[in-house]
Amino acid sequence: MTSTVGPPPYYENHGFQPENIYSARQPGANPYPQYFSTNAPSVPSYVPRVATYQSSRPVAHSSERTCASSVKKIIVIILSILLVICCAIAAFFIWYFVENRCLGSLIECGSSGVCIPPSQWCDGVSHCPSGEDETRCVRLFGPDFILEVYSPVSKSWYPVCQDDWNDDYGKIACKDMGYSVDTYYYSRGVATEVSFKSYMKLNTSAGNIDLYKKLYSSDSCASGNVVSLRCIECGLSTKSMNIMNRIVGGSGATPGQWPWQVSLHVHGIHVCGGSIITHQWIVTAAHCVEGRFSDPYSWRVYAGILNQNEMLLRNGYRVQQIISHPDYDTDSKDNDVALMKLETPLSFTDTVRPVCLPNPGMMFQPNQQCWISGWGAEYQGGKTSNNLNYVTVPLIERSRCNSVYIYNGMILPTMICAGYLGGGIDSCQGDSGGPLVTNKNSVWWLVGDTSWGTGCASPNRPGVYGNMTVFTDWIYKNMQANR
């Protein structure tokens, strides 16, 4: 998190700047932790000793036969060990491909073995053999969490009428979006400002059949209310703050203020930030987990802790799976988003809570006040902060951010700009993957994930964030496929 008083230091940066993953070190200490060692470890030299025994009697080459016998035994032992290892590897791959027939971020069509990308789900075209990709399509729309169901016949989304709706149906819909039934919050009817011409209604006489087979299109809704569905209690901060006042410079966070913020470590070092969206899922940036950082077992996730030194005394949460956006581009930072699934679920408390994913139909306006938080460097090239900091930044219209004197066309639809063109306040190295949030309808929404920028807090070089409204559908599909 960067804040400067007076003119910011000049820093020429020819592109994306990765996080400084090396923490400050004491004089004389090893400058590189073991994981980041640049020198090959020293290998102790082992020279076998051969005892000799002098005798006047001829031995008829018995030592040669003994040596040959020993060599054969060693070879047999080595081959046996290799055979066991090969069998174990083969068994693992057989299990992996049986249990995970769809590689990467592809989603399997039922149990058919056919795999398609998330972008082909609910697009109005049946890609699965039995059309599964178009038959269980649900979403939450707008800031009121209006439940909508997709009709493959008319290829349109319709709100669900509240008539005869109950929590049991709500839990089914939440499950189809990838949420656990345990997190279910509520279903209730709301009157909307916009009048709908068509609805999805329940056929209560249809019997005990699949929810989606009970739904049919109707031009009327007796109650006049549509279903508002909350699959998880999200976007609540336990610390109230006057969101109308501008925060000048970075400030130290207090417990419970940003309860969705997590610190992502590799071998004891803070590398990136992330945001909690469910008990087991974390949103971060794809550039945080590329290359040598793509191994989920090297990561630890720390939640509800503000101080980095305190994290070193804790074990953190292990990561079971990393899903990086399949269309992420290393050079342009297009689609810079990734998901982490934890091995064990988080326990929600006053200091550990999820943020709300933005629903389709939500519009975030230019100059809307947002907040960024993280343990990033407090100036370009500096070390990461020991304490969690936060600052408020306004959104910048894409066309303005793409102007010649700012980013000259580099801001793609999957990106959003936020910051001050005068410089002085910005995210920086170590903040990557962390949240850009805003408060709307008394709910905190995840607007973006910290992605890139030219330098830190430089004039006409605001921060660039992944546009979460573009990624919400991809997130839901992958949560659903990897429950």
C-alpha positions in Angstrom: 0.0 0.0 0.0 1.6 3.2 -1.1 1.2 6.7 0.2 3.6 9.7 -0.4 3.7 13.2 1.0 4.8 15.7 -1.6 5.9 14.6 -5.1 6.3 10.9 -5.5 9.8 9.5 -6.3 10.5 9.1 -10.0 10.6 5.5 -11.1 10.7 4.3 -14.7 9.0 1.0 -15.1 8.8 -0.8 -18.4 5.9 -3.1 -17.6 4.5 -5.2 -14.9 6.4 -5.3 -11.6 6.3 -8.6 -9.7 6.1 -8.7 -6.0 9.3 -8.5 -3.9 9.1 -11.9 -2.3 12.2 -11.5 -0.3 11.7 -10.1 3.1 14.2 -7.8 4.8 17.2 -9.7 6.2 19.7 -9.1 9.0 23.4 -8.5 8.1 25.2 -11.7 7.6 22.0 -13.8 7.4 21.3 -16.1 4.5 19.7 -13.7 1.9 17.6 -16.4 0.3 15.3 -18.9 2.0 15.7 -22.5 0.9 12.8 -22.4 -1.6 14.3 -19.5 -3.4 18.0 -20.6 -3.3 20.0 -19.6 -6.3 22.9 -21.9 -5.6 22.7 -25.7 -5.8 22.9 -27.3 -2.4 26.3 -28.8 -1.5 26.3 -32.5 -1.9 28.5 -34.4 0.5 31.0 -36.6 -1.3 30.8 -40.3 -0.4 33.7 -42.6 -1.2 33.2 -46.2 -0.3 36.0 -47.7 1.8 37.3 -51.2 0.8 39.0 -53.1 3.5 41.9 -55.2 2.3 43.3 -58.3 4.0 46.7 -59.7 3.2 47.0 -63.6 3.3 49.6 -66.0 2.0 47.0 -68.4 0.9 45.5 -68.1 -2.5 41.8 -67.0 -2.4 40.8 -68.3 -5.9 39.1 -65.0 -6.8 36.5 -65.4 -3.9 36.6 -61.7 -3.4 35.5 -61.1 -7.0 32.6 -63.6 -6.6 31.5 -61.9 -3.3 31.7 -58.5 -5.0 29.6 -59.7 -8.0 27.1 -61.2 -5.6 26.8 -57.9 -3.7 26.4 -55.9 -6.9 23.5 -58.3 -8.0 21.8 -57.8 -4.7 22.1 -54.1 -4.9 20.7 -54.1 -8.5 17.8 -56.3 -7.4 17.0 -54.0 -4.5 17.2 -50.9 -6.7 14.9 -52.5 -9.4 12.4 -53.5 -6.7 12.3 -50.0 -5.3 11.8 -48.5 -8.9 9.1 -51.0 -9.6 7.2 -50.1 -6.4 7.6 -46.3 -7.3 6.3 -46.9 -10.8 3.3 -48.9 -9.6 2.5 -46.1 -7.1 2.8 -43.4 -9.8 0.6 -45.5 -12.2 -2.0 -46.0 -9.5 -2.1 -42.3 -8.8 -2.6 -41.4 -12.4 -5.3 -44.0 -12.8 -7.1 -42.6 -9.8 -6.6 -39.0 -11.0 -8.0 -39.6 -14.4 -10.9 -41.6 -13.1 -11.8 -39.0 -10.4 -10.8 -36.0 -12.5 -11.5 -36.8 -16.1 -11.7 -33.1 -17.0 -8.3 -31.5 -16.9 -7.6 -27.8 -16.1 -10.7 -25.7 -15.7 -12.9 -27.9 -18.0 -16.2 -29.1 -16.6 -17.6 -32.6 -17.2 -21.1 -33.1 -18.7 -22.7 -35.3 -16.0 -20.9 -38.6 -16.1 -20.5 -38.7 -19.8 -16.7 -38.0 -19.8 -17.3 -35.1 -22.2 -15.5 -31.9 -21.0 -16.3 -28.3 -22.0 -15.0 -24.9 -20.8 -17.0 -22.8 -18.4 -17.7 -20.2 -21.1 -19.9 -22.8 -23.0 -22.2 -23.3 -20.0 -25.5 -21.5 -20.2 -24.7 -19.8 -23.5 -27.8 -21.0 -25.3 -26.1 -23.8 -27.2 -26.1 -27.4 -26.0 -22.6 -28.8 -26.0 -23.1 -31.7 -23.7 -24.6 -35.0 -25.0 -27.7 -34.7 -22.9 -27.7 -30.9 -22.8 -26.7 -30.6 -19.1 -24.8 -27.4 -19.8 -28.2 -25.6 -20.5 -30.6 -27.2 -18.1 -29.4 -26.2 -14.6 -28.5 -22.5 -15.2 -29.1 -20.2 -12.3 -27.6 -16.9 -11.3 -28.1 -14.0 -8.8 -28.8 -10.7 -10.5 -28.2 -7.1 -9.3 -27.5 -5.8 -5.8 -30.7 -7.4 -4.4 -29.6 -10.9 -5.3 -32.6 -11.6 -7.5 -32.7 -15.3 -8.4 -32.8 -15.9 -12.2 -33.1 -19.1 -14.2 -32.1 -19.5 -17.8 -34.5 -20.8 -20.4 -32.8 -22.8 -23.1 -36.0 -22.5 -25.2 -36.2 -18.7 -25.3 -32.5 -18.3 -24.5 -33.2 -15.7 -21.9 -32.9 -15.2 -18.1 -36.1 -14.9 -16.1 -36.6 -14.0 -12.4 -38.3 -16.6 -10.3 -41.7 -15.7 -8.9 -42.0 -16.1 -5.1 -45.3 -18.0 -5.3 -44.9 -21.4 -3.6 -41.1 -20.9 -3.3 -39.4 -22.1 -0.1 -36.0 -22.6 1.5 -35.6 -26.1 0.2 -35.7 -24.9 -3.4 -33.3 -22.1 -2.4 -30.8 -24.6 -1.1 -31.0 -26.5 -4.4 -30.3 -23.4 -6.4 -27.4 -22.4 -4.2 -25.9 -25.8 -4.5 -26.1 -25.5 -8.3 -24.0 -22.3 -8.1 -21.3 -24.1 -6.2 -22.2 -23.2 -2.6 -22.4 -25.6 0.3 -25.8 -26.1 1.8 -24.2 -25.3 5.2 -23.7 -21.7 4.2 -27.3 -21.1 3.1 -28.6 -17.7 4.3 -32.1 -17.0 3.1 -34.8 -16.8 0.4 -37.4 -14.1 0.5 -39.7 -12.3 -1.8 -38.9 -8.7 -2.8 -40.7 -6.2 -4.9 -38.5 -4.9 -7.7 -38.4 -1.4 -9.2 -38.4 -2.9 -12.7 -41.6 -4.6 -13.8 -40.9 -8.0 -15.5 -42.9 -9.2 -18.4 -42.1 -12.9 -17.8 -41.3 -15.0 -14.8 -40.3 -18.6 -14.0 -43.0 -20.1 -11.8 -43.2 -23.4 -9.8 -45.7 -26.1 -10.9 -46.6 -27.4 -7.5 -48.7 -30.2 -8.9 -45.7 -31.7 -10.7 -44.8 -33.9 -7.8 -41.4 -34.8 -6.3 -39.3 -34.1 -9.4 -36.3 -32.1 -10.2 -36.6 -28.4 -9.4 -35.9 -27.2 -12.9 -38.5 -29.5 -14.4 -41.1 -27.9 -12.1 -40.3 -24.4 -13.4 -42.2 -23.0 -16.4 -42.4 -19.6 -18.1 -45.4 -17.4 -17.1 -46.5 -13.8 -17.9 -47.9 -13.4 -14.4 -46.9 -13.6 -10.8 -49.7 -13.5 -8.2 -47.6 -12.2 -5.3 -45.9 -9.6 -7.5 -42.6 -10.5 -5.7 -39.6 -12.3 -7.0 -37.1 -14.4 -5.1 -34.1 -12.8 -3.5 -31.6 -15.6 -2.7 -28.6 -15.3 -0.4 -26.4 -18.4 -0.5 -23.9 -17.1 2.0 -23.8 -14.3 4.5 -21.2 -12.1 2.9 -20.0 -8.6 2.7 -20.4 -7.7 6.4 -17.7 -5.8 8.2 -17.8 -5.9 12.0 -16.2 -2.4 12.1 -18.4 0.4 11.1 -16.7 3.3 9.2 -17.9 6.5 7.6 -17.6 5.5 4.0 -18.2 9.0 2.8 -15.0 10.4 4.2 -11.9 10.2 2.1 -9.0 8.5 3.8 -5.8 10.5 3.1 -2.9 8.1 2.9 -2.7 4.6 4.0 -4.0 3.6 7.4 -3.5 0.6 9.7 -6.4 -1.8 9.7 -8.2 -2.9 12.8 -9.4 -6.5 13.5 -12.7 -7.2 11.7 -12.5 -4.2 9.4 -11.5 -6.2 6.3 -12.4 -9.8 7.4 -12.2 -11.3 3.9 -8.5 -10.2 3.4 -6.0 -13.1 3.5 -2.2 -13.3 3.3 -0.8 -15.9 0.9 2.6 -17.3 1.9 5.2 -19.5 0.2 7.6 -21.0 2.6 7.0 -18.4 5.3 7.1 -15.4 3.0 4.2 -13.2 2.1 3.8 -13.2 -1.6 0.3 -12.0 -2.4 -3.1 -11.2 -1.0 -6.5 -12.8 -1.6 -10.2 -12.5 -0.7 -12.4 -15.1 1.1 -15.6 -15.9 -0.9 -16.7 -19.1 0.9 -15.4 -21.4 3.7 -13.1 -23.1 1.2 -12.5 -20.7 -1.7 -10.1 -17.8 -2.1 -9.9 -15.4 -5.0 -6.5 -14.1 -6.0 -4.6 -13.0 -9.1 -3.4 -15.5 -11.7 0.0 -13.9 -11.9 0.5 -14.8 -8.2 0.3 -18.5 -9.0 2.0 -18.9 -12.3 5.2 -20.8 -13.0 7.0 -22.2 -10.0 4.2 -20.9 -7.7 1.6 -23.1 -9.3 2.1 -26.0 -6.9 -0.8 -25.7 -4.3 1.2 -27.6 -1.6 3.8 -24.8 -1.4 1.2 -22.2 -0.2 -0.2 -21.3 3.2 -3.2 -19.1 3.7 -3.6 -16.8 6.8 -6.9 -15.3 7.7 -8.0 -13.0 10.5 -4.4 -11.9 11.3 -3.2 -8.4 10.7 0.4 -8.8 11.6 2.9 -10.7 9.4 5.2 -11.5 12.4 2.2 -13.2 14.1 1.6 -15.4 11.1 5.1 -16.9 11.4 3.9 -18.4 14.7 0.8 -20.0 13.1 0.5 -23.0 10.7 -1.9 -21.4 8.2 -4.3 -23.2 6.0 -3.1 -25.6 3.3 -4.1 -25.2 -0.3 -5.6 -28.3 -2.0 -6.2 -26.9 -5.5 -5.3 -23.9 -7.6 -7.4 -23.0 -10.6 -6.0 -20.2 -12.8 -8.1 -18.7 -15.5 -7.5 -20.6 -18.7 -7.3 -17.4 -20.8 -4.9 -15.6 -18.5 -2.2 -13.8 -20.6 1.2 -13.3 -18.9 2.2 -10.4 -21.0 -1.0 -8.3 -21.0 -2.4 -9.6 -17.7 -5.7 -10.3 -19.4 -8.0 -12.5 -17.2 -5.7 -12.1 -14.2 -7.7 -14.1 -11.7 -7.3 -17.5 -10.0 -9.0 -19.6 -7.3 -7.5 -21.4 -4.4 -9.4 -24.2 -2.7 -8.4 -24.9 0.9 -7.8 -28.4 2.3 -9.9 -27.6 5.4 -12.6 -25.0 5.5 -12.3 -21.7 7.3 -14.3 -21.1 10.5 -16.1 -17.8 10.2 -15.7 -15.4 13.1 -15.9 -11.6 13.6 -12.5 -11.3 11.9 -12.9 -14.0 9.2 -15.8 -13.5 6.8 -16.4 -13.7 3.1 -16.9 -10.7 0.7 -19.8 -10.8 -1.8 -19.1 -11.5 -5.4 -20.7 -8.9 -7.7 -23.8 -10.2 -9.4 -24.4 -9.7 -13.2 -26.3 -6.5 -13.8 -24.3 -4.5 -11.1 -22.9 -1.3 -12.4 -20.0 0.4 -10.7 -19.8 4.0 -11.7 -16.6 6.1 -12.4 -15.5 8.0 -9.3 -17.2 5.4 -7.1 -15.2 5.1 -3.9 -13.5 1.8 -3.4 -11.0 0.4 -0.9 -7.8 -1.5 -1.3 -6.0 -3.4 1.4 -2.9 -5.4 1.8 0.6 -5.9 3.2 2.3 -4.5 0.1 5.4 -2.2 0.0 4.8 1.4 1.2 7.0 2.7 -1.6 8.3 1.5 -5.0 11.1 -1.1 -4.3 10.4 -1.2 -0.6 9.9 -4.3 1.6 6.4 -5.6 2.3 4.6 -4.1 5.3 4.4 -6.0 8.6 0.8 -4.7 9.2 -2.3 -4.7 7.1 -2.9 -1.3 5.5 -5.9 0.1 3.6 -6.7 3.2 1.6 -9.6 4.5 -0.5 -9.4 5.0 -4.2 -12.0 6.1 -6.8 -12.8 4.1 -9.9 -11.6 5.5 -13.2 -13.6 5.2 -16.4 -12.0 2.7 -18.8 -11.9 5.2 -21.8 -10.1 7.7 -19.7 -7.6 5.2 -18.3 -6.9 4.1 -21.9 -6.0 7.6 -23.0 -2.6 8.3 -24.6 -1.2 10.0 -21.5 -2.3 7.2 -19.1 -2.2 3.6 -20.3 -2.7 4.1 -24.0 -5.1 1.2 -24.8 -3.7 -1.4 -22.4 -6.8 -1.6 -20.2 -8.9 -4.5 -21.5 -12.5 -5.3 -20.6 -11.2 -7.8 -18.0 -9.5 -4.9 -16.2 -10.7 -1.9 -14.2 -8.6 1.2 -13.1 -8.7 2.8 -9.7 -6.6 5.5 -8.1 -5.6 9.1 -8.3 -4.0 10.5 -11.5 -2.0 12.9 -9.4 -0.3 9.9 -7.8 0.6 9.5 -4.1 -1.8 6.7 -3.2 -1.8 3.3 -4.8 -1.3 -0.4 -4.4 2.2 -1.8 -4.8 4.3 -5.0 -4.8 2.9 -7.5 -2.3 -0.7 -6.2 -2.7 -1.3 -8.3 -5.8 -4.3 -10.6 -5.6 -5.8 -8.6 -2.8 -9.3 -7.1 -2.8 -10.7 -3.9 -4.3 -14.1 -3.5 -2.6 -16.9 -1.1 -2.5 -20.0 -0.6 -0.2 -23.4 -0.7 -1.9 -26.8 -1.3 -0.3 -24.9 -1.8 3.0 -23.0 -4.8 1.5 -19.3 -5.0 0.7 -18.7 -6.2 -2.9 -15.5 -7.5 -4.5 -15.0 -5.1 -7.4 -11.6 -6.4 -8.4 -8.4 -8.2 -7.5 -5.1 -6.2 -7.5 -3.4 -7.0 -10.8 -0.7 -4.6 -12.1 0.5 -1.0 -12.5 3.5 0.9 -13.8 5.5 1.8 -10.8 3.7 2.6 -7.5 1.7 5.8 -6.9 3.2 7.5 -10.0 1.3 10.4 -11.7 -1.0 9.2 -14.5 -0.3 5.5 -13.6 -3.2 4.4 -11.4 -3.6 0.8 -10.2 -5.1 -1.8 -12.5 -7.4 -4.5 -11.1 -9.1 -7.6 -12.5 -12.7 -6.8 -13.3 -14.6 -9.2 -11.0 -17.9 -8.7 -12.7 -16.5 -10.4 -15.8 -15.2 -13.3 -13.7 -18.2 -14.1 -11.5 -19.7 -16.7 -13.8 -16.3 -18.4 -14.3 -15.9 -18.6 -10.5 -19.4 -20.1 -9.9 -18.8 -22.7 -12.6 -15.5 -23.8 -11.1 -16.9 -23.9 -7.6 -19.7 -26.1 -8.9 -17.4 -28.4 -10.7 -14.9 -28.8 -7.8 -17.2 -29.1 -4.8 
